[in-house]
Amino acid sequence: MTTTQVAPPSTRAERVGWYSYDWAISAFRATVITVFLGPYLTTIAEHAAGPDGLVHPFGIPVATGSLFTYTVSASVLLTVPILPLVGALADRSSHKKRLLALFAYIGAGSVIAMVFLTGTRWLLGAVLLLVANIAYGAAKVVFNSFLPQLAGPDDRDRISSFSWAIGYIGGGLLLAANLAALVMLGEDNKATVARWSIVSAGVWWAVFTTVAVARLTDRPAVAGEHGRGSPLTDGFRQLWHTLKGIRAYPLTVFFLAAYLVYNDGIQTVITVATIYADQELRLNQSVQIITILLVQFVAFGGAWALGRVAARFGAWRTIAGSLVVWIIAVGLAYPLPAHNPVAFMLLGCLIGIVLGGSQALSRSLFSQMIPHGREAEYYGLYEISSDGTSWLGPLLFGLAFQLTHTNRLAIVSTLVFFVAGLAMLLAVPVRRAIIAAGNTPPRVL
């Protein structure tokens, strides 16, 4: 039996606060993960490597070109048991804002601490990246769980897409400032610019987190029984109930599995884009930043436009169409000529069209399949392969490079995620999944 969902009461100020956090974290994704940290950490590792081109974190031999992607994968393996627990804690708490602030400030502080990433301190960089990415994922769990509080079923695609679009503008503005610094100081100072650009993203993250926390509103918790123990033990107990109870919603699990697969491909492409441009296409950092900056603003329009498309054709169909574009784009990356910035920029624009919309619509569509009061718990499972927390793709990319010493085969390896994810998505009976979760489907799916 379904229950009718009414759009929950939320103010414009609260929605602006929610948008502000997307604005805050986009700088971490754009400036740190997508542009600067991969090449910068690789260079530092190369300075410390022996004649064999390897570094040895905790005694493990790692090619310097694989260190960044391996670290991203390791951070995700560590978050697998953490994020669902964070979700269970958030749903049992009436103080979600405090949890959001806690994890966001830990992440931002770790990024700011990268000011000390100089010389041959590659291990420090890897550890700080681990902490930042784990905190990023934990904060996103809490952040995403606010969405059902802000809008009813028919408005979530629009609000989620607009928030994602706003995030691209925020990330683009900071990236533009960092690009201006690189142009003014020149390629000879690119290491210094990279380090301070990374730090600026941490400051940006912290400042706009403060804005978000000030405007968001806590609501009474509705999940589980309370007061039986400490918040941590209650969280573990609730997590166990969630893992047992999710078997009652197999269609939600099926959609989640599809998302985990295709989003792993999306996040891998985002993560390794600058490594591919730097090591395979031989494009200098200025070209890379200009391209990523261009992608940011194209993605703003793309996320907004796909939100409008979803309003007419439904989120499920729109996501499927976006994955077809992803398959085309990744296929075009393999023969992309080196030393050709125009070709790289055009490919970036193609990706930008579907970059934000495919993720924003997945977030809002998943919210329809979650039982009421379990939002953060289920987003804890969702975030295992959400924005910044994919693991299998970066691991596969790193292994492909270490075995073949070419990034072209490594980038093509990501196609399997898009093809398999699309096939799985098309097999999901979305309307049945929403009804099975006790929710009312939107007018258009």
C-alpha positions in Angstrom: 0.0 0.0 0.0 1.4 3.4 -0.9 1.4 6.6 1.1 0.8 10.0 -0.3 3.8 12.3 0.1 3.2 15.9 0.5 5.9 18.4 -0.2 7.5 19.0 3.2 7.6 22.6 4.5 10.8 24.3 3.6 11.7 27.9 3.2 13.6 29.6 0.4 16.4 30.3 2.9 16.8 26.6 3.7 16.9 25.7 0.0 19.5 28.4 -0.6 21.5 26.8 2.3 21.3 23.4 0.7 22.5 24.9 -2.6 25.3 26.6 -0.8 26.8 23.2 0.2 26.9 22.1 -3.4 28.6 25.4 -4.1 31.1 24.7 -1.3 32.1 21.1 -2.2 32.4 21.7 -6.0 35.6 23.5 -5.4 37.1 20.4 -3.9 36.1 18.3 -6.9 37.1 20.8 -9.5 40.3 22.3 -8.1 41.7 19.5 -6.0 40.6 16.2 -7.5 40.0 17.0 -11.1 42.8 19.5 -11.8 45.7 20.0 -9.4 46.2 17.2 -6.9 46.7 14.3 -9.3 49.6 15.8 -11.3 51.0 17.6 -8.3 51.1 14.4 -6.1 52.5 12.4 -9.0 55.3 14.9 -9.5 56.2 14.8 -5.8 56.2 11.0 -5.8 58.4 11.0 -8.9 61.0 13.2 -7.0 61.0 10.6 -4.2 61.0 7.5 -6.4 64.0 5.2 -6.9 65.5 4.2 -10.2 62.6 1.7 -10.7 60.0 4.6 -10.7 58.3 3.1 -7.6 57.3 4.5 -4.2 56.5 2.1 -1.3 53.6 3.3 0.9 53.7 0.9 3.9 56.0 -1.4 2.0 53.7 -1.8 -1.1 55.4 -1.1 -4.4 53.4 1.5 -6.4 54.2 3.2 -9.7 54.2 6.9 -9.2 51.7 7.3 -12.0 49.3 5.1 -10.1 49.7 6.6 -6.6 46.9 9.1 -6.9 44.3 6.6 -8.3 45.3 3.9 -5.8 44.9 6.4 -3.0 41.4 7.3 -4.2 40.5 3.6 -4.3 41.9 3.0 -0.8 39.9 5.9 0.6 36.7 4.3 -0.7 37.5 0.9 0.7 37.9 2.6 4.0 34.5 4.4 3.6 32.5 1.3 2.8 31.9 0.4 6.4 31.8 4.1 7.5 29.3 5.7 5.2 26.3 3.5 6.0 27.1 3.9 9.7 27.1 7.7 9.2 23.7 7.4 7.6 22.3 5.4 10.4 23.6 8.0 12.9 22.2 10.9 10.9 18.7 9.4 10.7 18.7 8.8 14.5 19.9 12.4 15.2 17.9 15.6 15.4 21.1 17.5 14.8 22.0 16.7 11.2 23.5 20.1 10.7 26.2 19.4 13.4 27.1 16.1 11.6 27.3 17.9 8.3 29.5 20.6 9.8 31.7 18.0 11.6 32.6 16.0 8.5 32.8 19.0 6.2 35.3 20.9 8.4 37.4 17.7 8.8 37.6 17.4 5.0 38.2 21.1 4.5 40.9 21.1 7.2 42.7 18.2 5.5 42.7 20.0 2.2 44.1 23.2 3.9 46.8 21.1 5.5 48.1 20.3 2.1 50.0 23.6 2.3 52.7 21.4 3.8 52.8 19.1 0.8 56.2 20.0 -0.5 59.5 18.4 -1.4 59.2 14.6 -1.4 56.3 14.4 1.1 54.1 12.2 -1.1 53.0 10.0 1.8 51.7 13.1 3.6 49.7 14.0 0.5 48.3 10.5 0.2 47.2 10.4 3.9 45.6 13.8 3.7 43.8 12.8 0.5 42.5 9.7 2.3 41.1 11.7 5.2 39.6 14.4 2.9 37.9 12.0 0.6 36.4 10.0 3.5 35.1 13.1 5.2 33.8 14.3 1.9 31.8 11.2 1.4 30.5 11.2 5.0 29.3 14.8 4.7 27.6 14.1 1.4 25.6 11.3 3.0 24.2 13.8 5.5 23.8 16.5 2.9 21.8 14.3 0.5 19.5 13.2 3.2 18.1 16.8 3.4 16.6 16.5 -0.1 13.4 14.8 0.8 12.9 17.4 3.5 13.1 20.2 1.0 10.7 19.0 -1.8 8.0 16.6 -2.7 8.3 14.0 -5.5 7.5 16.3 -8.4 10.0 18.9 -7.4 13.1 16.9 -6.4 14.5 16.5 -9.9 14.3 20.3 -10.4 15.8 21.1 -7.0 18.6 18.5 -7.2 19.5 19.5 -10.8 19.6 23.2 -9.9 21.7 22.6 -6.9 24.2 20.6 -8.9 24.2 23.3 -11.5 24.9 26.0 -8.9 27.8 23.8 -7.6 29.4 24.0 -11.1 29.3 27.8 -11.0 30.9 27.9 -7.6 33.7 25.4 -8.6 34.2 27.3 -11.9 34.6 30.6 -10.2 37.4 29.4 -7.9 39.0 27.5 -10.7 39.0 30.6 -12.9 40.8 32.5 -10.1 43.4 29.8 -9.9 43.8 29.8 -13.6 44.4 33.6 -13.5 47.1 33.0 -10.9 48.8 30.4 -13.1 48.7 32.7 -16.1 50.1 35.6 -14.1 52.9 33.6 -12.4 53.7 31.4 -15.4 54.4 27.7 -15.9 57.7 28.1 -14.0 55.7 28.6 -10.8 53.1 26.0 -11.5 54.0 23.8 -8.5 53.5 26.8 -6.1 50.2 27.7 -7.9 49.0 24.2 -7.6 49.7 23.9 -3.9 48.0 27.2 -3.0 45.1 26.5 -5.4 44.5 23.2 -3.5 44.6 25.2 -0.2 42.1 27.7 -1.5 39.6 24.9 -2.2 39.8 23.9 1.4 39.1 27.4 2.6 36.3 27.7 0.1 34.8 24.5 1.3 34.9 25.6 5.0 33.5 29.1 4.4 30.5 28.1 2.4 29.8 25.1 4.7 29.3 27.7 7.3 26.7 29.4 5.1 24.9 26.1 4.5 24.8 25.1 8.2 23.5 28.5 9.2 20.5 28.2 6.8 19.6 24.5 7.0 16.9 23.4 9.5 17.1 20.4 11.8 14.0 18.3 12.0 13.0 15.6 14.5 14.4 12.1 13.8 11.8 9.5 12.7 13.9 6.4 12.2 14.3 3.6 14.8 14.0 3.5 18.5 15.9 6.0 20.5 17.6 6.3 23.9 18.7 2.6 24.2 22.4 3.3 24.2 25.0 5.7 23.0 24.6 7.3 19.6 27.4 5.1 18.2 25.9 1.8 19.5 22.5 2.9 18.4 23.9 3.7 15.0 25.4 0.3 14.7 22.1 -1.3 15.7 20.2 0.8 13.2 22.7 0.0 10.5 22.2 -3.7 11.1 18.4 -3.2 10.9 18.9 -1.3 7.6 21.0 -4.0 6.0 18.4 -6.6 7.0 15.5 -4.4 6.1 16.8 -3.5 2.6 16.0 -7.0 1.5 12.4 -5.9 1.6 13.1 -3.4 -1.2 14.9 -5.5 -3.9 14.1 -3.0 -6.7 15.7 -0.2 -4.7 18.8 -2.4 -4.4 18.7 -3.1 -8.1 18.7 0.6 -9.0 21.4 1.2 -6.4 23.5 -1.5 -8.0 23.1 0.0 -11.5 24.0 3.4 -10.1 27.1 2.0 -8.4 28.3 0.6 -11.7 27.7 3.6 -14.1 28.7 6.2 -11.5 32.0 4.5 -10.9 32.7 5.1 -14.6 31.7 8.8 -14.3 33.8 9.4 -11.2 36.8 7.6 -12.7 36.7 9.8 -15.8 36.5 12.9 -13.6 39.4 11.7 -11.4 41.8 10.7 -14.1 41.0 13.5 -16.7 44.1 15.6 -15.9 46.4 12.6 -15.6 45.3 11.5 -19.1 45.7 15.0 -20.5 49.1 15.4 -18.8 50.8 12.1 -19.4 49.1 10.8 -22.6 48.0 13.9 -24.5 51.0 16.0 -23.4 48.9 19.1 -22.7 50.3 21.7 -20.3 48.5 22.6 -17.1 47.1 25.9 -18.5 45.2 23.9 -21.3 44.0 21.5 -18.7 42.6 24.1 -16.4 41.0 26.1 -19.3 39.3 22.9 -20.4 38.1 21.9 -16.9 36.9 25.5 -16.4 35.0 25.3 -19.7 33.5 22.0 -18.6 32.4 23.6 -15.3 30.2 26.2 -17.1 29.0 23.8 -19.8 28.0 21.4 -17.0 26.0 24.2 -15.3 23.9 24.5 -18.4 23.8 20.8 -18.9 22.6 20.0 -15.4 19.9 22.7 -15.7 18.8 21.5 -19.1 18.7 17.8 -18.2 16.5 18.8 -15.2 14.1 20.4 -17.7 14.3 17.3 -20.0 13.5 15.1 -17.0 10.4 17.2 -16.2 9.1 16.3 -19.7 10.4 12.8 -20.3 11.2 11.5 -16.8 14.4 11.1 -14.8 14.9 7.4 -15.7 14.8 8.0 -19.5 17.0 11.1 -19.2 19.7 9.3 -17.2 19.7 6.5 -19.7 20.1 9.0 -22.6 23.0 10.6 -20.7 24.8 7.3 -20.4 24.6 6.8 -24.1 26.4 10.2 -24.5 29.0 9.0 -21.9 29.7 5.9 -23.9 30.3 8.0 -27.0 32.6 10.4 -25.2 34.8 7.8 -23.6 35.1 6.0 -26.9 36.3 9.2 -28.5 38.9 9.6 -25.8 41.0 6.7 -27.0 42.0 8.1 -30.5 42.2 11.6 -29.2 45.5 13.1 -30.7 48.3 14.3 -28.5 49.3 18.0 -28.5 45.8 19.0 -29.7 44.1 21.2 -27.1 41.1 22.0 -29.3 40.1 18.3 -29.6 40.5 17.9 -25.8 38.3 20.9 -25.2 35.6 19.8 -27.6 35.5 16.4 -25.9 35.3 18.1 -22.5 32.3 20.1 -23.7 30.5 16.9 -24.8 31.1 15.4 -21.3 30.0 18.6 -19.6 26.6 18.4 -21.2 25.8 15.2 -19.3 28.2 15.4 -16.4 26.0 17.1 -13.7 22.6 16.0 -14.9 23.3 12.3 -14.9 24.4 12.5 -11.2 21.8 15.0 -10.0 18.9 13.1 -11.5 20.3 9.8 -10.1 20.3 11.5 -6.6 16.7 12.7 -6.9 15.4 9.4 -8.5 16.9 7.4 -5.7 15.2 9.6 -3.1 11.9 8.4 -4.5 12.8 4.7 -3.7 13.8 5.3 0.0 11.3 4.5 2.8 10.4 7.6 4.7 12.6 8.3 7.6 15.5 6.2 6.3 17.0 8.8 3.9 20.5 9.2 5.4 20.8 5.4 6.0 20.1 4.6 2.4 22.2 7.5 1.1 25.0 6.0 3.2 24.8 3.0 0.9 24.4 5.2 -2.1 27.4 7.4 -1.3 29.7 4.3 -1.4 30.0 5.0 -5.1 28.8 8.5 -5.4 30.5 11.8 -6.0 34.2 11.3 -5.2 33.9 7.8 -3.7 34.2 5.5 -6.7 36.8 2.8 -6.2 36.8 0.1 -8.8 37.3 2.4 -11.8 40.3 4.2 -10.4 41.8 0.8 -9.3 41.2 -0.6 -12.8 42.7 2.5 -14.4 45.8 2.3 -12.1 46.3 -1.4 -12.8 45.9 -0.9 -16.5 48.5 1.8 -16.5 50.9 -0.2 -14.3 50.6 -3.2 -16.6 50.6 -1.5 -20.0 52.3 1.8 -19.3 49.7 3.6 -21.5 46.7 5.6 -20.3 44.8 5.1 -23.6 44.0 1.5 -22.8 43.4 2.6 -19.2 40.8 5.2 -20.2 39.0 2.7 -22.5 38.7 0.3 -19.6 36.0 2.6 -18.1 33.6 1.8 -20.9 32.6 -1.4 -19.2 31.0 0.6 -16.4 28.9 2.7 -18.7 27.7 -0.2 -20.8 26.9 -2.5 -17.9 25.4 0.3 -15.9 23.1 1.4 -18.7 21.9 -2.2 -19.3 21.2 -2.6 -15.6 19.4 0.8 -15.4 17.1 -0.1 -18.3 16.1 -3.3 -16.4 14.9 -1.4 -13.3 11.1 -1.1 -13.1 11.2 2.4 -11.6 7.5 3.0 -10.9 7.2 -0.4 -9.1 10.3 0.4 -7.0 8.9 3.7 -5.8 5.6 2.2 -4.9 7.2 -0.7 -3.1 9.1 1.8 -0.9 5.7 3.2 0.1 6.0 6.4 -1.9 3.9 8.1 -4.5 5.6 8.2 -8.0 6.0 11.6 -9.6 3.7 12.4 -12.6 6.5 11.7 -15.1 9.1 9.0 -14.7 
